Amino acid sequence: MTLEMTLTLRTKATAVATLLCSAVLVLGSVLLVTTLDSQLTSSRDDLARSRVRDLLDQAAAGNLPSTLRNVNDDSVAQIISEDGAVLAASANIQGEAPIVAVNAPVAGEARTISAPDDQEVETYRVWVQSGDGPQGRVIVVEGMSLESVAEATSTLRRTLSYGGPVVLVALALVIWLVLTRTLARLDKIRAEVDAIGHDQLDHRLTDDGRRDEVGRLAATMNRMLARVDASAQRQRRLVADVSHDLQGPLAAQRLSVELALASEGAVDVDVLRDDVLGATSEMERLVSDLLVLAVADEGPPLNLAPVDLDAVVLEEAARARQTAVAIDTSKVSAGPVLGSPDELRRIVRNLLDNAVTHARSRVELRVVAEEGQVRLDVVDDGPGVPDAERERVFERFHRGDPARTRGAPGTGLGLAIARGLAERAGGSIELVDEHEPGAVFTLTLPILGSG
């Protein structure tokens, strides 16, 4: 089917190109024949006009011969008096009657006439003009047969009629070969892509080094394969990480239940309840984070509303002050933005929880509106983020060194969720170099009314 479609495309392209070339060739041929006929006729009119002036000069001087010999073999000439008598003529019409009617003086005009030529009748293109003769006014007629013009144009037509199809066939063959070569490269790309299985997404198309349209298509396909490969790898890592994170709580629940079932008095009910509910809470938190992460991958939120980011920051700071870390909000100023209140709260909470988890004793929050943006800086005095992990901290399920954190480890989704929700709101989150020691995470959002 693919080969048939390729051949059909090649055939159609060749046919269309050949038809277009045929139309251009026919139009050009018509213009060429018409131009040749016009040019030959015009040049003969000029020559006839020049010879008529010469004959008028001879008539005015009174030295007209009876036979006019300053004409070509395919030409005709006559000098006619006002009474219709032929005073002089070319050899091929000697003794013939006037070839044009003598009605009135003629200032000079071109005519197409039929006149005898020896034993035949020819069609001539003549120039007719009157002037002074030896005994009064005369009319001079001189011109050439149109047969030579017709022969010249006929020869050109025959040449074009025979040569045109040959040129078209050669052109169609060239187009066919060029398309064959081009489509062969496309078919090679198709075959290579078709041969890539679901477990071979790391394969890439062969680069032939050409930077034409087909080469750019191959490069685009390679970039697409790279994105698909990266997406598949993220999906596999997500499944593996979720499976790993759920395995622990499920195993703890199963062990507690099995112990409780093995003997009624073997497990304390309060301990069992705490173990089972604790594991359930951990799984619920992981599932909740995964659902939020899925929302962050969707388009912009629909429930947009004006939000005072500073108020959200102050509320979350009050919640976080229940920990042993001091929260400084002295540099929080007004920050009006447009977004989803719940999602903005989740962003601030995740950033603040991350800072509290890594801080030694203090976290500083700063909100400032400037240059059409609202910026939130979350600064902690912890050990900071190693250079090797500066981008990895935003990856899903990435957990830092447990020795540099306080409290129980999280799901590893907090910063990934925060960045995804920030981008969904038209903003961004970056880890910036500003504070030593410690880390500074900066949330930037468009200020309310900037859009």
NORSULQUI-V181911 format. One record per helix or strand of 3 or more residues. SS is the DSSP state (@ for helix, = for strand). FROM is the first residue (numbers start at 1). TO is the last residue. Records with the same first field share a line. If there is no record, write none. Layout:
SS=FROM-TO + FROM-TO
This chain:
@=2-61 + 91-93 + 147-195 + 213-262 + 269-296 + 309-320 + 341-358 + 387-389 + 392-394 + 402-404 + 414-424
==75-81 + 86-90 + 109-117 + 120-133 + 136-145 + 305-308 + 326-332 + 336-339 + 362-370 + 373-380 + 428-432 + 439-447
